[in-house]
């Protein structure tokens, strides 16, 4: 469940199986939620470097759920 920050109220995203136990389509991961929040905050570059100057991505997987914004 998401609210505020550019998320339009009253939306549903995807469907579940007939028992409402599993997603039937448009499966969402925690990484997708995190990328959506970062996107809504205007943070698009999630690359960083560690203390030995090696590059890494703070949120390598996932995609922003632009359909909800």
Biopython code that builds the backbone (N, CA, C, O; Angstrom):
import numpy as np
from Bio.PDB.StructureBuilder import StructureBuilder

atoms = [
    (1, "UNK", "N", (0.852, -1.156, 0.000)),
    (1, "UNK", "CA", (0.000, 0.000, 0.000)),
    (1, "UNK", "C", (0.907, 1.231, 0.000)),
    (1, "UNK", "O", (1.801, 1.347, 0.837)),
    (2, "UNK", "N", (0.677, 2.132, -0.923)),
    (2, "UNK", "CA", (1.438, 3.376, -1.037)),
    (2, "UNK", "C", (0.476, 4.546, -1.028)),
    (2, "UNK", "O", (-0.637, 4.452, -1.546)),
    (3, "UNK", "N", (0.909, 5.648, -0.438)),
    (3, "UNK", "CA", (0.080, 6.845, -0.420)),
    (3, "UNK", "C", (0.981, 8.068, -0.373)),
    (3, "UNK", "O", (2.069, 8.028, 0.203)),
    (4, "UNK", "N", (0.520, 9.159, -0.985)),
    (4, "UNK", "CA", (1.268, 10.406, -0.972)),
    (4, "UNK", "C", (2.450, 10.368, -1.923)),
    (4, "UNK", "O", (2.648, 9.384, -2.635)),
    (5, "UNK", "N", (3.226, 11.422, -1.937)),
    (5, "UNK", "CA", (4.436, 11.483, -2.738)),
    (5, "UNK", "C", (4.220, 11.315, -4.227)),
    (5, "UNK", "O", (5.100, 10.806, -4.922)),
    (6, "UNK", "N", (3.082, 11.724, -4.726)),
    (6, "UNK", "CA", (2.811, 11.601, -6.153)),
    (6, "UNK", "C", (1.981, 10.390, -6.526)),
    (6, "UNK", "O", (1.562, 10.263, -7.677)),
    (7, "UNK", "N", (1.731, 9.493, -5.577)),
    (7, "UNK", "CA", (0.899, 8.311, -5.838)),
    (7, "UNK", "C", (-0.562, 8.763, -5.862)),
    (7, "UNK", "O", (-1.053, 9.364, -4.906)),
    (8, "UNK", "N", (-1.239, 8.471, -6.953)),
    (8, "UNK", "CA", (-2.653, 8.818, -7.066)),
    (8, "UNK", "C", (-3.490, 7.818, -6.272)),
    (8, "UNK", "O", (-3.298, 6.609, -6.408)),
    (9, "UNK", "N", (-4.398, 8.297, -5.458)),
    (9, "UNK", "CA", (-5.236, 7.430, -4.633)),
    (9, "UNK", "C", (-6.249, 6.644, -5.445)),
    (9, "UNK", "O", (-6.551, 6.995, -6.586)),
    (10, "UNK", "N", (-6.772, 5.579, -4.851)),
    (10, "UNK", "CA", (-7.840, 4.802, -5.454)),
    (10, "UNK", "C", (-7.416, 3.878, -6.572)),
    (10, "UNK", "O", (-8.255, 3.454, -7.365)),
    (11, "UNK", "N", (-6.133, 3.553, -6.660)),
    (11, "UNK", "CA", (-5.641, 2.683, -7.730)),
    (11, "UNK", "C", (-5.429, 1.258, -7.229)),
    (11, "UNK", "O", (-5.180, 1.027, -6.046)),
    (12, "UNK", "N", (-5.531, 0.331, -8.137)),
    (12, "UNK", "CA", (-5.067, -1.030, -7.891)),
    (12, "UNK", "C", (-4.004, -1.333, -8.930)),
    (12, "UNK", "O", (-4.007, -0.775, -10.028)),
    (13, "UNK", "N", (-3.095, -2.226, -8.567)),
    (13, "UNK", "CA", (-2.002, -2.561, -9.479)),
    (13, "UNK", "C", (-1.892, -4.073, -9.550)),
    (13, "UNK", "O", (-1.522, -4.716, -8.568)),
    (14, "UNK", "N", (-2.206, -4.639, -10.694)),
    (14, "UNK", "CA", (-2.135, -6.090, -10.868)),
    (14, "UNK", "C", (-3.348, -6.801, -10.309)),
    (14, "UNK", "O", (-4.296, -6.186, -9.823)),
    (15, "UNK", "N", (-3.284, -8.116, -10.394)),
    (15, "UNK", "CA", (-4.364, -8.956, -9.884)),
    (15, "UNK", "C", (-3.757, -10.110, -9.092)),
    (15, "UNK", "O", (-2.563, -10.392, -9.192)),
    (16, "UNK", "N", (-4.594, -10.762, -8.313)),
    (16, "UNK", "CA", (-4.135, -11.919, -7.539)),
    (16, "UNK", "C", (-4.833, -13.182, -8.042)),
    (16, "UNK", "O", (-5.767, -13.112, -8.841)),
    (17, "UNK", "N", (-4.370, -14.329, -7.564)),
    (17, "UNK", "CA", (-5.016, -15.578, -7.934)),
    (17, "UNK", "C", (-6.404, -15.653, -7.298)),
    (17, "UNK", "O", (-6.799, -14.748, -6.562)),
    (18, "UNK", "N", (-7.136, -16.713, -7.574)),
    (18, "UNK", "CA", (-8.527, -16.782, -7.100)),
    (18, "UNK", "C", (-8.642, -16.882, -5.583)),
    (18, "UNK", "O", (-9.723, -16.668, -5.033)),
    (19, "UNK", "N", (-7.540, -17.205, -4.894)),
    (19, "UNK", "CA", (-7.544, -17.273, -3.433)),
    (19, "UNK", "C", (-6.921, -16.031, -2.798)),
    (19, "UNK", "O", (-6.839, -15.932, -1.574)),
    (20, "UNK", "N", (-6.487, -15.092, -3.622)),
    (20, "UNK", "CA", (-5.820, -13.859, -3.174)),
    (20, "UNK", "C", (-4.560, -14.171, -2.371)),
    (20, "UNK", "O", (-4.182, -13.425, -1.466)),
    (21, "UNK", "N", (-3.925, -15.274, -2.714)),
    (21, "UNK", "CA", (-2.708, -15.666, -2.013)),
    (21, "UNK", "C", (-1.434, -15.289, -2.736)),
    (21, "UNK", "O", (-0.397, -15.089, -2.103)),
    (22, "UNK", "N", (-1.496, -15.187, -4.075)),
    (22, "UNK", "CA", (-0.310, -14.913, -4.878)),
    (22, "UNK", "C", (-0.667, -13.973, -6.023)),
    (22, "UNK", "O", (-1.805, -13.966, -6.492)),
    (23, "UNK", "N", (0.300, -13.183, -6.472)),
    (23, "UNK", "CA", (0.017, -12.317, -7.626)),
    (23, "UNK", "C", (-0.222, -13.135, -8.889)),
    (23, "UNK", "O", (0.481, -14.111, -9.150)),
    (24, "UNK", "N", (-1.207, -12.735, -9.662)),
    (24, "UNK", "CA", (-1.472, -13.391, -10.948)),
    (24, "UNK", "C", (-0.699, -12.696, -12.059)),
    (24, "UNK", "O", (-0.284, -13.334, -13.027)),
    (25, "UNK", "N", (-0.507, -11.403, -11.922)),
    (25, "UNK", "CA", (0.294, -10.648, -12.893)),
    (25, "UNK", "C", (0.859, -9.411, -12.198)),
    (25, "UNK", "O", (0.450, -9.072, -11.087)),
    (26, "UNK", "N", (1.788, -8.749, -12.851)),
    (26, "UNK", "CA", (2.432, -7.537, -12.358)),
    (26, "UNK", "C", (2.996, -7.715, -10.938)),
    (26, "UNK", "O", (2.728, -6.914, -10.043)),
    (27, "UNK", "N", (3.777, -8.777, -10.761)),
    (27, "UNK", "CA", (4.408, -9.038, -9.466)),
    (27, "UNK", "C", (5.314, -7.863, -9.088)),
    (27, "UNK", "O", (6.040, -7.339, -9.932)),
    (28, "UNK", "N", (5.268, -7.459, -7.835)),
    (28, "UNK", "CA", (6.056, -6.333, -7.328)),
    (28, "UNK", "C", (7.006, -6.845, -6.251)),
    (28, "UNK", "O", (6.613, -7.617, -5.377)),
    (29, "UNK", "N", (8.258, -6.405, -6.323)),
    (29, "UNK", "CA", (9.258, -6.787, -5.326)),
    (29, "UNK", "C", (9.543, -5.600, -4.399)),
    (29, "UNK", "O", (9.184, -4.467, -4.722)),
    (30, "UNK", "N", (10.179, -5.845, -3.263)),
    (30, "UNK", "CA", (10.586, -4.724, -2.411)),
    (30, "UNK", "C", (11.494, -3.736, -3.149)),
    (30, "UNK", "O", (11.434, -2.533, -2.892)),
    (31, "UNK", "N", (12.331, -4.233, -4.061)),
    (31, "UNK", "CA", (13.191, -3.343, -4.849)),
    (31, "UNK", "C", (12.370, -2.421, -5.734)),
    (31, "UNK", "O", (12.738, -1.263, -5.931)),
    (32, "UNK", "N", (11.258, -2.922, -6.273)),
    (32, "UNK", "CA", (10.373, -2.078, -7.080)),
    (32, "UNK", "C", (9.782, -0.946, -6.231)),
    (32, "UNK", "O", (9.700, 0.197, -6.680)),
    (33, "UNK", "N", (9.375, -1.273, -5.012)),
    (33, "UNK", "CA", (8.813, -0.259, -4.114)),
    (33, "UNK", "C", (9.875, 0.785, -3.786)),
    (33, "UNK", "O", (9.602, 1.984, -3.832)),
    (34, "UNK", "N", (11.089, 0.334, -3.456)),
    (34, "UNK", "CA", (12.171, 1.262, -3.132)),
    (34, "UNK", "C", (12.494, 2.169, -4.313)),
    (34, "UNK", "O", (12.668, 3.375, -4.138)),
    (35, "UNK", "N", (12.576, 1.600, -5.515)),
    (35, "UNK", "CA", (12.865, 2.422, -6.700)),
    (35, "UNK", "C", (11.746, 3.423, -6.958)),
    (35, "UNK", "O", (12.013, 4.536, -7.411)),
    (36, "UNK", "N", (10.502, 3.053, -6.681)),
    (36, "UNK", "CA", (9.373, 3.965, -6.854)),
    (36, "UNK", "C", (9.483, 5.132, -5.880)),
    (36, "UNK", "O", (9.255, 6.281, -6.260)),
    (37, "UNK", "N", (9.826, 4.850, -4.637)),
    (37, "UNK", "CA", (9.986, 5.905, -3.631)),
    (37, "UNK", "C", (11.129, 6.832, -4.020)),
    (37, "UNK", "O", (10.976, 8.053, -3.978)),
    (38, "UNK", "N", (12.284, 6.262, -4.401)),
    (38, "UNK", "CA", (13.410, 7.092, -4.833)),
    (38, "UNK", "C", (13.016, 7.967, -6.027)),
    (38, "UNK", "O", (13.349, 9.151, -6.076)),
    (39, "UNK", "N", (12.310, 7.374, -6.982)),
    (39, "UNK", "CA", (11.890, 8.129, -8.171)),
    (39, "UNK", "C", (10.977, 9.295, -7.775)),
    (39, "UNK", "O", (11.136, 10.409, -8.273)),
    (40, "UNK", "N", (10.026, 9.035, -6.882)),
    (40, "UNK", "CA", (9.106, 10.084, -6.441)),
    (40, "UNK", "C", (9.849, 11.198, -5.709)),
    (40, "UNK", "O", (9.406, 12.347, -5.716)),
    (41, "UNK", "N", (10.972, 10.868, -5.079)),
    (41, "UNK", "CA", (11.787, 11.863, -4.367)),
    (41, "UNK", "C", (12.740, 12.597, -5.304)),
    (41, "UNK", "O", (13.426, 13.530, -4.885)),
    (42, "UNK", "N", (12.788, 12.178, -6.578)),
    (42, "UNK", "CA", (13.667, 12.818, -7.542)),
    (42, "UNK", "C", (15.081, 12.257, -7.537)),
    (42, "UNK", "O", (15.988, 12.866, -8.104)),
    (43, "UNK", "N", (15.280, 11.106, -6.906)),
    (43, "UNK", "CA", (16.595, 10.472, -6.856)),
    (43, "UNK", "C", (16.633, 9.387, -7.922)),
    (43, "UNK", "O", (15.976, 8.355, -7.788)),
    (44, "UNK", "N", (17.400, 9.621, -8.977)),
    (44, "UNK", "CA", (17.442, 8.682, -10.089)),
    (44, "UNK", "C", (18.790, 7.987, -10.213)),
    (44, "UNK", "O", (18.870, 6.891, -10.766)),
    (45, "UNK", "N", (19.839, 8.603, -9.712)),
    (45, "UNK", "CA", (21.174, 8.008, -9.773)),
    (45, "UNK", "C", (21.486, 7.360, -8.431)),
    (45, "UNK", "O", (21.727, 8.054, -7.443)),
    (46, "UNK", "N", (21.481, 6.043, -8.395)),
    (46, "UNK", "CA", (21.720, 5.313, -7.157)),
    (46, "UNK", "C", (23.104, 4.665, -7.148)),
    (46, "UNK", "O", (23.322, 3.667, -6.460)),
    (47, "UNK", "N", (24.026, 5.229, -7.903)),
    (47, "UNK", "CA", (25.386, 4.700, -7.898)),
    (47, "UNK", "C", (26.193, 5.401, -6.811)),
    (47, "UNK", "O", (25.947, 6.563, -6.486)),
    (48, "UNK", "N", (27.152, 4.682, -6.261)),
    (48, "UNK", "CA", (28.006, 5.207, -5.199)),
    (48, "UNK", "C", (29.357, 4.506, -5.277)),
    (48, "UNK", "O", (29.552, 3.598, -6.084)),
    (49, "UNK", "N", (30.273, 4.933, -4.442)),
    (49, "UNK", "CA", (31.567, 4.256, -4.336)),
    (49, "UNK", "C", (31.828, 3.935, -2.871)),
    (49, "UNK", "O", (31.419, 4.678, -1.979)),
    (50, "UNK", "N", (32.514, 2.819, -2.634)),
    (50, "UNK", "CA", (32.839, 2.443, -1.261)),
    (50, "UNK", "C", (34.122, 3.141, -0.817)),
    (50, "UNK", "O", (34.675, 3.955, -1.556)),
    (51, "UNK", "N", (34.596, 2.824, 0.390)),
    (51, "UNK", "CA", (35.772, 3.517, 0.918)),
    (51, "UNK", "C", (37.066, 3.145, 0.192)),
    (51, "UNK", "O", (38.104, 3.762, 0.432)),
    (52, "UNK", "N", (37.017, 2.147, -0.688)),
    (52, "UNK", "CA", (38.172, 1.801, -1.509)),
    (52, "UNK", "C", (37.978, 2.276, -2.956)),
    (52, "UNK", "O", (38.672, 1.833, -3.871)),
    (53, "UNK", "N", (37.024, 3.180, -3.131)),
    (53, "UNK", "CA", (36.732, 3.802, -4.419)),
    (53, "UNK", "C", (36.214, 2.822, -5.483)),
    (53, "UNK", "O", (36.407, 3.036, -6.680)),
    (54, "UNK", "N", (35.563, 1.758, -5.037)),
    (54, "UNK", "CA", (34.953, 0.806, -5.964)),
    (54, "UNK", "C", (33.485, 1.186, -6.165)),
    (54, "UNK", "O", (32.776, 1.453, -5.195)),
    (55, "UNK", "N", (33.027, 1.213, -7.417)),
    (55, "UNK", "CA", (31.633, 1.599, -7.677)),
    (55, "UNK", "C", (30.661, 0.466, -7.329)),
    (55, "UNK", "O", (30.978, -0.714, -7.477)),
    (56, "UNK", "N", (29.492, 0.849, -6.871)),
    (56, "UNK", "CA", (28.397, -0.108, -6.671)),
    (56, "UNK", "C", (27.084, 0.639, -6.784)),
    (56, "UNK", "O", (27.045, 1.868, -6.712)),
    (57, "UNK", "N", (26.009, -0.112, -6.962)),
    (57, "UNK", "CA", (24.683, 0.477, -7.106)),
    (57, "UNK", "C", (23.899, 0.203, -5.828)),
    (57, "UNK", "O", (23.801, -0.943, -5.390)),
    (58, "UNK", "N", (23.345, 1.248, -5.235)),
    (58, "UNK", "CA", (22.596, 1.102, -3.987)),
    (58, "UNK", "C", (21.331, 0.270, -4.156)),
    (58, "UNK", "O", (20.899, -0.393, -3.214)),
    (59, "UNK", "N", (20.744, 0.296, -5.322)),
    (59, "UNK", "CA", (19.514, -0.449, -5.598)),
    (59, "UNK", "C", (19.617, -1.003, -7.005)),
    (59, "UNK", "O", (19.035, -0.462, -7.945)),
    (60, "UNK", "N", (20.370, -2.095, -7.139)),
    (60, "UNK", "CA", (20.662, -2.636, -8.470)),
    (60, "UNK", "C", (19.434, -3.212, -9.164)),
    (60, "UNK", "O", (19.270, -3.049, -10.374)),
    (61, "UNK", "N", (18.582, -3.876, -8.415)),
    (61, "UNK", "CA", (17.418, -4.550, -9.009)),
    (61, "UNK", "C", (16.171, -3.694, -8.823)),
    (61, "UNK", "O", (16.160, -2.746, -8.039)),
    (62, "UNK", "N", (15.142, -4.043, -9.545)),
    (62, "UNK", "CA", (13.864, -3.345, -9.408)),
    (62, "UNK", "C", (13.697, -2.242, -10.432)),
    (62, "UNK", "O", (14.641, -1.848, -11.118)),
    (63, "UNK", "N", (12.472, -1.756, -10.514)),
    (63, "UNK", "CA", (12.145, -0.666, -11.421)),
    (63, "UNK", "C", (11.082, 0.191, -10.746)),
    (63, "UNK", "O", (10.275, -0.322, -9.972)),
    (64, "UNK", "N", (11.071, 1.500, -11.033)),
    (64, "UNK", "CA", (10.017, 2.327, -10.470)),
    (64, "UNK", "C", (8.670, 1.984, -11.097)),
    (64, "UNK", "O", (8.589, 1.752, -12.304)),
    (65, "UNK", "N", (7.647, 1.953, -10.311)),
    (65, "UNK", "CA", (6.296, 1.653, -10.798)),
    (65, "UNK", "C", (5.663, 2.957, -11.283)),
    (65, "UNK", "O", (4.825, 3.551, -10.605)),
    (66, "UNK", "N", (6.084, 3.383, -12.470)),
    (66, "UNK", "CA", (5.653, 4.671, -13.015)),
    (66, "UNK", "C", (4.157, 4.713, -13.267)),
    (66, "UNK", "O", (3.561, 5.789, -13.296)),
    (67, "UNK", "N", (3.552, 3.562, -13.449)),
    (67, "UNK", "CA", (2.104, 3.501, -13.693)),
    (67, "UNK", "C", (1.316, 4.047, -12.501)),
    (67, "UNK", "O", (0.173, 4.475, -12.664)),
    (68, "UNK", "N", (1.904, 4.036, -11.318)),
    (68, "UNK", "CA", (1.216, 4.507, -10.117)),
    (68, "UNK", "C", (1.393, 6.005, -9.879)),
    (68, "UNK", "O", (0.654, 6.605, -9.099)),
    (69, "UNK", "N", (2.365, 6.600, -10.549)),
    (69, "UNK", "CA", (2.653, 8.032, -10.319)),
    (69, "UNK", "C", (1.832, 8.908, -11.243)),
    (69, "UNK", "O", (1.943, 10.133, -11.192)),
]
sb = StructureBuilder()
sb.init_structure("model")
sb.init_model(0)
sb.init_chain("A")
sb.init_seg("    ")
for serial, (resi, resn, name, xyz) in enumerate(atoms, 1):
    if name == "N":
        sb.init_residue(resn, " ", resi, " ")
    sb.init_atom(name, np.array(xyz, "f"), 0.0, 1.0, " ", f" {name:<3s}", serial, name[0])
structure = sb.get_structure()
